Amino acid sequence: MNPMDENPEPGSRRPSSGPEPGRGVPPGKGVPPAETPPGESSMTGAGPRETYNPAKGWSKGPLILIGAVVVLFSLSLLAMAVELWL
């Protein structure tokens, strides 16, 4: 007798060498419905309903603010460069 065939611990199991009996594709038939996961399209309503959908794109306010910061930063760098040059 092979010592690997014995299970000294009651909770341990050896992995089976083949598929479980009664599972899998029967000969000459397709995959049974219980064997396949649900399709992606069937999960569209699974999550919470999203009610807040902001408009796409930037509004005028943030663009003007970012532009002003960029212009002020550029002017300060230009002023430092002129001061170093003189």
Residue, then its C-alpha position, 0 to 999 in steps of 0.5 A: m500500500n502506498p503511504m500517499d493513499e492514506n489520509p492521516e487527517p480526517g479533514s484532508r482530501r487529495p485532489s481528484s484526478g478528473p472532473e466531478p461526477g455529474r458535472g461538466v458537459p454531457p456527451g453530445k450536449g452543450v454546457p448546462p445553464a448552471e455551469t456558466p456565469p451570468g453574462e455582462s449584460s445581465m448585470t446592468g441593474a445590479g449596482p446602485r442607481e447613479t443619479y448625479n451625472p455632471a455635465k461633461g467638459w469644463s465650465k468657464g470659471p475654472l478655466i479662467l482661474i487656471g489661466a490666471v494662475v498660469v499667467l501670474f506664474s509666467l510673469s513672476l518667472l519673467a520678472m525673476a529672469v529680468e532681475l537676474w539679467l540686469 
